Amino acid sequence: MALRIGCCAPPGKACDNKTGSWRVFLPVVDPETCTLCGNCVLICPETAMEEVEGKIVVDLDYCKGCGLCAEECPTDAIAMELEEK
């Protein structure tokens, strides 16, 4: 992609960049506490969370561990844990 002087890059999509390698903390969803309200799916800036067959699944290729999902969870079903690499 060529950039012209005085021009900025076009807007990208989260799915264009795998940001999972940046992560220090890992969201862990407790399926017993989760009510599938979808707040975490809506707030995730990397679109790394989705509901699949009645449970929240995190795509670790895109989750950068920001913790917004845990902050927005009304039932505290998401815990941010230090990821061991």
Backbone atoms as SQL, in Angstrom:
CREATE TABLE atoms (id INTEGER PRIMARY KEY, chain TEXT, resi INTEGER, resn TEXT, atom TEXT, x REAL, y REAL, z REAL);
INSERT INTO atoms VALUES
  (1, 'A', 1, 'MET', 'N', 0.841, -1.175, 0.000),
  (2, 'A', 1, 'MET', 'CA', 0.000, 0.000, 0.000),
  (3, 'A', 1, 'MET', 'C', 0.884, 1.235, 0.000),
  (4, 'A', 2, 'ALA', 'N', 0.683, 2.113, -0.896),
  (5, 'A', 2, 'ALA', 'CA', 1.444, 3.358, -0.969),
  (6, 'A', 2, 'ALA', 'C', 0.679, 4.455, -0.237),
  (7, 'A', 3, 'LEU', 'N', 1.428, 5.215, 0.568),
  (8, 'A', 3, 'LEU', 'CA', 0.822, 6.343, 1.271),
  (9, 'A', 3, 'LEU', 'C', 1.258, 7.623, 0.594),
  (10, 'A', 4, 'ARG', 'N', 0.328, 8.506, 0.428),
  (11, 'A', 4, 'ARG', 'CA', 0.665, 9.794, -0.137),
  (12, 'A', 4, 'ARG', 'C', 1.037, 10.759, 0.979),
  (13, 'A', 5, 'ILE', 'N', 1.896, 11.705, 0.694),
  (14, 'A', 5, 'ILE', 'CA', 2.288, 12.707, 1.687),
  (15, 'A', 5, 'ILE', 'C', 1.051, 13.510, 2.073),
  (16, 'A', 6, 'GLY', 'N', 0.898, 13.714, 3.381),
  (17, 'A', 6, 'GLY', 'CA', -0.245, 14.464, 3.880),
  (18, 'A', 6, 'GLY', 'C', -1.479, 13.622, 4.044),
  (19, 'A', 7, 'CYS', 'N', -1.300, 12.345, 3.937),
  (20, 'A', 7, 'CYS', 'CA', -2.439, 11.431, 4.022),
  (21, 'A', 7, 'CYS', 'C', -2.153, 10.419, 5.118),
  (22, 'A', 8, 'CYS', 'N', -3.162, 9.963, 5.792),
  (23, 'A', 8, 'CYS', 'CA', -2.963, 8.937, 6.814),
  (24, 'A', 8, 'CYS', 'C', -3.424, 7.594, 6.266),
  (25, 'A', 9, 'ALA', 'N', -3.057, 6.545, 6.982),
  (26, 'A', 9, 'ALA', 'CA', -3.426, 5.199, 6.553),
  (27, 'A', 9, 'ALA', 'C', -4.934, 5.028, 6.633),
  (28, 'A', 10, 'PRO', 'N', -5.475, 4.209, 5.782),
  (29, 'A', 10, 'PRO', 'CA', -6.919, 3.957, 5.832),
  (30, 'A', 10, 'PRO', 'C', -7.270, 3.211, 7.114),
  (31, 'A', 11, 'PRO', 'N', -8.511, 3.337, 7.566),
  (32, 'A', 11, 'PRO', 'CA', -8.897, 2.627, 8.788),
  (33, 'A', 11, 'PRO', 'C', -8.787, 1.125, 8.590),
  (34, 'A', 12, 'GLY', 'N', -8.344, 0.454, 9.618),
  (35, 'A', 12, 'GLY', 'CA', -8.201, -0.987, 9.537),
  (36, 'A', 12, 'GLY', 'C', -9.282, -1.680, 10.329),
  (37, 'A', 13, 'LYS', 'N', -9.273, -2.965, 10.249),
  (38, 'A', 13, 'LYS', 'CA', -10.206, -3.770, 11.012),
  (39, 'A', 13, 'LYS', 'C', -9.405, -4.599, 12.001),
  (40, 'A', 14, 'ALA', 'N', -10.003, -4.889, 13.134),
  (41, 'A', 14, 'ALA', 'CA', -9.304, -5.672, 14.142),
  (42, 'A', 14, 'ALA', 'C', -8.872, -7.018, 13.582),
  (43, 'A', 15, 'CYS', 'N', -9.654, -7.577, 12.673),
  (44, 'A', 15, 'CYS', 'CA', -9.315, -8.898, 12.150),
  (45, 'A', 15, 'CYS', 'C', -8.113, -8.857, 11.208),
  (46, 'A', 16, 'ASP', 'N', -7.641, -7.649, 10.864),
  (47, 'A', 16, 'ASP', 'CA', -6.459, -7.543, 10.016),
  (48, 'A', 16, 'ASP', 'C', -5.163, -7.753, 10.795),
  (49, 'A', 17, 'ASN', 'N', -5.238, -7.632, 12.122),
  (50, 'A', 17, 'ASN', 'CA', -4.025, -7.690, 12.936),
  (51, 'A', 17, 'ASN', 'C', -4.197, -8.646, 14.102),
  (52, 'A', 18, 'LYS', 'N', -3.396, -9.665, 14.134),
  (53, 'A', 18, 'LYS', 'CA', -3.415, -10.571, 15.277),
  (54, 'A', 18, 'LYS', 'C', -2.609, -9.922, 16.397),
  (55, 'A', 19, 'THR', 'N', -3.292, -9.596, 17.497),
  (56, 'A', 19, 'THR', 'CA', -2.657, -8.869, 18.593),
  (57, 'A', 19, 'THR', 'C', -2.436, -9.749, 19.812),
  (58, 'A', 20, 'GLY', 'N', -2.700, -11.025, 19.691),
  (59, 'A', 20, 'GLY', 'CA', -2.596, -11.922, 20.831),
  (60, 'A', 20, 'GLY', 'C', -1.207, -12.026, 21.434),
  (61, 'A', 21, 'SER', 'N', -0.175, -11.773, 20.646),
  (62, 'A', 21, 'SER', 'CA', 1.182, -11.886, 21.183),
  (63, 'A', 21, 'SER', 'C', 1.514, -10.750, 22.141),
  (64, 'A', 22, 'TRP', 'N', 0.718, -9.687, 22.174),
  (65, 'A', 22, 'TRP', 'CA', 0.956, -8.557, 23.071),
  (66, 'A', 22, 'TRP', 'C', 0.502, -8.879, 24.481),
  (67, 'A', 23, 'ARG', 'N', -0.358, -9.874, 24.623),
  (68, 'A', 23, 'ARG', 'CA', -1.088, -10.110, 25.855),
  (69, 'A', 23, 'ARG', 'C', -0.190, -10.503, 27.023),
  (70, 'A', 24, 'VAL', 'N', -0.478, -9.932, 28.176),
  (71, 'A', 24, 'VAL', 'CA', 0.141, -10.319, 29.439),
  (72, 'A', 24, 'VAL', 'C', -0.896, -11.022, 30.312),
  (73, 'A', 25, 'PHE', 'N', -2.127, -10.476, 30.285),
  (74, 'A', 25, 'PHE', 'CA', -3.221, -11.071, 31.054),
  (75, 'A', 25, 'PHE', 'C', -4.188, -11.772, 30.115),
  (76, 'A', 26, 'LEU', 'N', -4.765, -12.830, 30.619),
  (77, 'A', 26, 'LEU', 'CA', -5.647, -13.694, 29.839),
  (78, 'A', 26, 'LEU', 'C', -7.043, -13.695, 30.462),
  (79, 'A', 27, 'PRO', 'N', -8.100, -13.421, 29.691),
  (80, 'A', 27, 'PRO', 'CA', -9.443, -13.498, 30.265),
  (81, 'A', 27, 'PRO', 'C', -9.884, -14.957, 30.396),
  (82, 'A', 28, 'VAL', 'N', -10.366, -15.273, 31.576),
  (83, 'A', 28, 'VAL', 'CA', -10.877, -16.617, 31.835),
  (84, 'A', 28, 'VAL', 'C', -12.351, -16.467, 32.207),
  (85, 'A', 29, 'VAL', 'N', -13.211, -17.095, 31.421),
  (86, 'A', 29, 'VAL', 'CA', -14.653, -16.968, 31.601),
  (87, 'A', 29, 'VAL', 'C', -15.171, -18.155, 32.408),
  (88, 'A', 30, 'ASP', 'N', -15.886, -17.850, 33.484),
  (89, 'A', 30, 'ASP', 'CA', -16.514, -18.893, 34.298),
  (90, 'A', 30, 'ASP', 'C', -17.898, -19.167, 33.718),
  (91, 'A', 31, 'PRO', 'N', -18.092, -20.310, 33.069),
  (92, 'A', 31, 'PRO', 'CA', -19.385, -20.588, 32.432),
  (93, 'A', 31, 'PRO', 'C', -20.530, -20.737, 33.423),
  (94, 'A', 32, 'GLU', 'N', -20.218, -21.033, 34.679),
  (95, 'A', 32, 'GLU', 'CA', -21.264, -21.170, 35.697),
  (96, 'A', 32, 'GLU', 'C', -21.826, -19.813, 36.105),
  (97, 'A', 33, 'THR', 'N', -20.994, -18.783, 36.047),
  (98, 'A', 33, 'THR', 'CA', -21.399, -17.442, 36.460),
  (99, 'A', 33, 'THR', 'C', -21.886, -16.600, 35.280),
  (100, 'A', 34, 'CYS', 'N', -21.394, -16.896, 34.092),
  (101, 'A', 34, 'CYS', 'CA', -21.736, -16.124, 32.896),
  (102, 'A', 34, 'CYS', 'C', -23.227, -16.282, 32.559),
  (103, 'A', 35, 'THR', 'N', -23.872, -15.151, 32.311),
  (104, 'A', 35, 'THR', 'CA', -25.303, -15.170, 31.952),
  (105, 'A', 35, 'THR', 'C', -25.505, -14.963, 30.446),
  (106, 'A', 36, 'LEU', 'N', -24.415, -14.912, 29.696),
  (107, 'A', 36, 'LEU', 'CA', -24.447, -14.696, 28.242),
  (108, 'A', 36, 'LEU', 'C', -25.145, -13.383, 27.881),
  (109, 'A', 37, 'CYS', 'N', -24.891, -12.347, 28.682),
  (110, 'A', 37, 'CYS', 'CA', -25.509, -11.044, 28.412),
  (111, 'A', 37, 'CYS', 'C', -24.920, -10.406, 27.148),
  (112, 'A', 38, 'GLY', 'N', -23.683, -10.779, 26.801),
  (113, 'A', 38, 'GLY', 'CA', -23.064, -10.258, 25.588),
  (114, 'A', 38, 'GLY', 'C', -22.312, -8.954, 25.756),
  (115, 'A', 39, 'ASN', 'N', -22.244, -8.412, 26.972),
  (116, 'A', 39, 'ASN', 'CA', -21.496, -7.161, 27.180),
  (117, 'A', 39, 'ASN', 'C', -20.038, -7.304, 26.771),
  (118, 'A', 40, 'CYS', 'N', -19.434, -8.413, 27.107),
  (119, 'A', 40, 'CYS', 'CA', -18.017, -8.614, 26.779),
  (120, 'A', 40, 'CYS', 'C', -17.804, -8.677, 25.270),
  (121, 'A', 41, 'VAL', 'N', -18.725, -9.286, 24.578),
  (122, 'A', 41, 'VAL', 'CA', -18.623, -9.395, 23.120),
  (123, 'A', 41, 'VAL', 'C', -18.722, -8.005, 22.494),
  (124, 'A', 42, 'LEU', 'N', -19.618, -7.186, 23.017),
  (125, 'A', 42, 'LEU', 'CA', -19.816, -5.850, 22.467),
  (126, 'A', 42, 'LEU', 'C', -18.659, -4.908, 22.771),
  (127, 'A', 43, 'ILE', 'N', -18.043, -5.033, 23.950),
  (128, 'A', 43, 'ILE', 'CA', -17.024, -4.072, 24.374),
  (129, 'A', 43, 'ILE', 'C', -15.629, -4.443, 23.871),
  (130, 'A', 44, 'CYS', 'N', -15.405, -5.665, 23.474),
  (131, 'A', 44, 'CYS', 'CA', -14.057, -6.102, 23.070),
  (132, 'A', 44, 'CYS', 'C', -13.586, -5.319, 21.843),
  (133, 'A', 45, 'PRO', 'N', -12.503, -4.533, 21.993),
  (134, 'A', 45, 'PRO', 'CA', -12.030, -3.736, 20.862),
  (135, 'A', 45, 'PRO', 'C', -11.383, -4.558, 19.752),
  (136, 'A', 46, 'GLU', 'N', -11.035, -5.796, 20.046),
  (137, 'A', 46, 'GLU', 'CA', -10.379, -6.652, 19.054),
  (138, 'A', 46, 'GLU', 'C', -11.339, -7.666, 18.448),
  (139, 'A', 47, 'THR', 'N', -12.610, -7.588, 18.818),
  (140, 'A', 47, 'THR', 'CA', -13.626, -8.565, 18.399),
  (141, 'A', 47, 'THR', 'C', -13.136, -9.991, 18.608),
  (142, 'A', 48, 'ALA', 'N', -12.490, -10.199, 19.759),
  (143, 'A', 48, 'ALA', 'CA', -11.916, -11.506, 20.065),
  (144, 'A', 48, 'ALA', 'C', -12.871, -12.416, 20.817),
  (145, 'A', 49, 'MET', 'N', -14.027, -11.880, 21.225),
  (146, 'A', 49, 'MET', 'CA', -14.954, -12.698, 21.999),
  (147, 'A', 49, 'MET', 'C', -16.232, -12.918, 21.216),
  (148, 'A', 50, 'GLU', 'N', -16.771, -14.106, 21.347),
  (149, 'A', 50, 'GLU', 'CA', -18.051, -14.394, 20.719),
  (150, 'A', 50, 'GLU', 'C', -18.749, -15.500, 21.492),
  (151, 'A', 51, 'GLU', 'N', -20.049, -15.555, 21.312),
  (152, 'A', 51, 'GLU', 'CA', -20.832, -16.623, 21.923),
  (153, 'A', 51, 'GLU', 'C', -20.926, -17.763, 20.926),
  (154, 'A', 52, 'VAL', 'N', -20.514, -18.930, 21.355),
  (155, 'A', 52, 'VAL', 'CA', -20.582, -20.121, 20.512),
  (156, 'A', 52, 'VAL', 'C', -21.257, -21.221, 21.312),
  (157, 'A', 53, 'GLU', 'N', -22.375, -21.678, 20.817),
  (158, 'A', 53, 'GLU', 'CA', -23.111, -22.791, 21.419),
  (159, 'A', 53, 'GLU', 'C', -23.312, -22.606, 22.916),
  (160, 'A', 54, 'GLY', 'N', -23.754, -21.428, 23.299),
  (161, 'A', 54, 'GLY', 'CA', -24.116, -21.188, 24.689),
  (162, 'A', 54, 'GLY', 'C', -22.984, -20.884, 25.644),
  (163, 'A', 55, 'LYS', 'N', -21.815, -20.544, 25.111),
  (164, 'A', 55, 'LYS', 'CA', -20.736, -20.127, 26.005),
  (165, 'A', 55, 'LYS', 'C', -19.866, -19.091, 25.297),
  (166, 'A', 56, 'ILE', 'N', -19.174, -18.277, 26.081),
  (167, 'A', 56, 'ILE', 'CA', -18.297, -17.239, 25.544),
  (168, 'A', 56, 'ILE', 'C', -16.941, -17.853, 25.240),
  (169, 'A', 57, 'VAL', 'N', -16.485, -17.624, 24.019),
  (170, 'A', 57, 'VAL', 'CA', -15.206, -18.149, 23.558),
  (171, 'A', 57, 'VAL', 'C', -14.299, -16.967, 23.222),
  (172, 'A', 58, 'VAL', 'N', -13.037, -17.060, 23.633),
  (173, 'A', 58, 'VAL', 'CA', -12.055, -16.004, 23.375),
  (174, 'A', 58, 'VAL', 'C', -11.088, -16.494, 22.299),
  (175, 'A', 59, 'ASP', 'N', -10.953, -15.714, 21.239),
  (176, 'A', 59, 'ASP', 'CA', -9.969, -16.036, 20.195),
  (177, 'A', 59, 'ASP', 'C', -8.639, -15.438, 20.628),
  (178, 'A', 60, 'LEU', 'N', -7.742, -16.289, 21.083),
  (179, 'A', 60, 'LEU', 'CA', -6.480, -15.820, 21.647),
  (180, 'A', 60, 'LEU', 'C', -5.528, -15.254, 20.603),
  (181, 'A', 61, 'ASP', 'N', -5.793, -15.452, 19.341),
  (182, 'A', 61, 'ASP', 'CA', -4.971, -14.822, 18.306),
  (183, 'A', 61, 'ASP', 'C', -5.187, -13.306, 18.292),
  (184, 'A', 62, 'TYR', 'N', -6.350, -12.880, 18.796),
  (185, 'A', 62, 'TYR', 'CA', -6.687, -11.456, 18.727),
  (186, 'A', 62, 'TYR', 'C', -6.818, -10.786, 20.082),
  (187, 'A', 63, 'CYS', 'N', -7.038, -11.532, 21.149),
  (188, 'A', 63, 'CYS', 'CA', -7.178, -10.936, 22.489),
  (189, 'A', 63, 'CYS', 'C', -5.829, -10.413, 22.947),
  (190, 'A', 64, 'LYS', 'N', -5.782, -9.107, 23.272),
  (191, 'A', 64, 'LYS', 'CA', -4.529, -8.553, 23.782),
  (192, 'A', 64, 'LYS', 'C', -4.577, -8.348, 25.292),
  (193, 'A', 65, 'GLY', 'N', -5.588, -8.875, 25.942),
  (194, 'A', 65, 'GLY', 'CA', -5.643, -8.880, 27.397),
  (195, 'A', 65, 'GLY', 'C', -5.882, -7.534, 28.032),
  (196, 'A', 66, 'CYS', 'N', -6.647, -6.688, 27.398),
  (197, 'A', 66, 'CYS', 'CA', -6.876, -5.331, 27.920),
  (198, 'A', 66, 'CYS', 'C', -7.760, -5.332, 29.163),
  (199, 'A', 67, 'GLY', 'N', -8.617, -6.327, 29.309),
  (200, 'A', 67, 'GLY', 'CA', -9.457, -6.440, 30.498),
  (201, 'A', 67, 'GLY', 'C', -10.773, -5.694, 30.444),
  (202, 'A', 68, 'LEU', 'N', -11.076, -5.051, 29.332),
  (203, 'A', 68, 'LEU', 'CA', -12.360, -4.345, 29.234),
  (204, 'A', 68, 'LEU', 'C', -13.525, -5.309, 29.410),
  (205, 'A', 69, 'CYS', 'N', -13.391, -6.510, 28.915),
  (206, 'A', 69, 'CYS', 'CA', -14.461, -7.502, 29.045),
  (207, 'A', 69, 'CYS', 'C', -14.747, -7.796, 30.515),
  (208, 'A', 70, 'ALA', 'N', -13.696, -7.947, 31.306),
  (209, 'A', 70, 'ALA', 'CA', -13.871, -8.232, 32.729),
  (210, 'A', 70, 'ALA', 'C', -14.490, -7.047, 33.457),
  (211, 'A', 71, 'GLU', 'N', -14.094, -5.838, 33.070),
  (212, 'A', 71, 'GLU', 'CA', -14.655, -4.643, 33.702),
  (213, 'A', 71, 'GLU', 'C', -16.142, -4.488, 33.403),
  (214, 'A', 72, 'GLU', 'N', -16.568, -4.887, 32.220),
  (215, 'A', 72, 'GLU', 'CA', -17.967, -4.719, 31.813),
  (216, 'A', 72, 'GLU', 'C', -18.866, -5.865, 32.225),
  (217, 'A', 73, 'CYS', 'N', -18.313, -6.961, 32.646),
  (218, 'A', 73, 'CYS', 'CA', -19.122, -8.125, 33.003),
  (219, 'A', 73, 'CYS', 'C', -19.933, -7.843, 34.273),
  (220, 'A', 74, 'PRO', 'N', -21.267, -7.864, 34.184),
  (221, 'A', 74, 'PRO', 'CA', -22.087, -7.535, 35.353),
  (222, 'A', 74, 'PRO', 'C', -22.104, -8.618, 36.424),
  (223, 'A', 75, 'THR', 'N', -21.673, -9.829, 36.088),
  (224, 'A', 75, 'THR', 'CA', -21.693, -10.910, 37.082),
  (225, 'A', 75, 'THR', 'C', -20.284, -11.336, 37.509),
  (226, 'A', 76, 'ASP', 'N', -19.278, -10.583, 37.102),
  (227, 'A', 76, 'ASP', 'CA', -17.880, -10.909, 37.426),
  (228, 'A', 76, 'ASP', 'C', -17.514, -12.325, 36.991),
  (229, 'A', 77, 'ALA', 'N', -18.011, -12.711, 35.836),
  (230, 'A', 77, 'ALA', 'CA', -17.736, -14.052, 35.324),
  (231, 'A', 77, 'ALA', 'C', -16.394, -14.140, 34.600),
  (232, 'A', 78, 'ILE', 'N', -15.760, -12.988, 34.373),
  (233, 'A', 78, 'ILE', 'CA', -14.484, -12.987, 33.656),
  (234, 'A', 78, 'ILE', 'C', -13.386, -12.521, 34.606),
  (235, 'A', 79, 'ALA', 'N', -12.377, -13.350, 34.762),
  (236, 'A', 79, 'ALA', 'CA', -11.225, -13.001, 35.589),
  (237, 'A', 79, 'ALA', 'C', -10.014, -12.832, 34.672),
  (238, 'A', 80, 'MET', 'N', -9.232, -11.803, 34.932),
  (239, 'A', 80, 'MET', 'CA', -8.005, -11.604, 34.160),
  (240, 'A', 80, 'MET', 'C', -6.867, -12.261, 34.935),
  (241, 'A', 81, 'GLU', 'N', -6.263, -13.247, 34.322),
  (242, 'A', 81, 'GLU', 'CA', -5.176, -13.980, 34.978),
  (243, 'A', 81, 'GLU', 'C', -3.881, -13.780, 34.218),
  (244, 'A', 82, 'LEU', 'N', -2.786, -13.728, 34.946),
  (245, 'A', 82, 'LEU', 'CA', -1.470, -13.588, 34.339),
  (246, 'A', 82, 'LEU', 'C', -1.199, -14.806, 33.468),
  (247, 'A', 83, 'GLU', 'N', -0.849, -14.565, 32.221),
  (248, 'A', 83, 'GLU', 'CA', -0.615, -15.661, 31.290),
  (249, 'A', 83, 'GLU', 'C', 0.837, -16.099, 31.353),
  (250, 'A', 84, 'GLU', 'N', 1.038, -17.389, 31.470),
  (251, 'A', 84, 'GLU', 'CA', 2.392, -17.926, 31.440),
  (252, 'A', 84, 'GLU', 'C', 2.734, -18.274, 30.008),
  (253, 'A', 85, 'LYS', 'N', 3.872, -17.784, 29.540),
  (254, 'A', 85, 'LYS', 'CA', 4.297, -18.061, 28.156),
  (255, 'A', 85, 'LYS', 'C', 5.570, -18.857, 28.141);
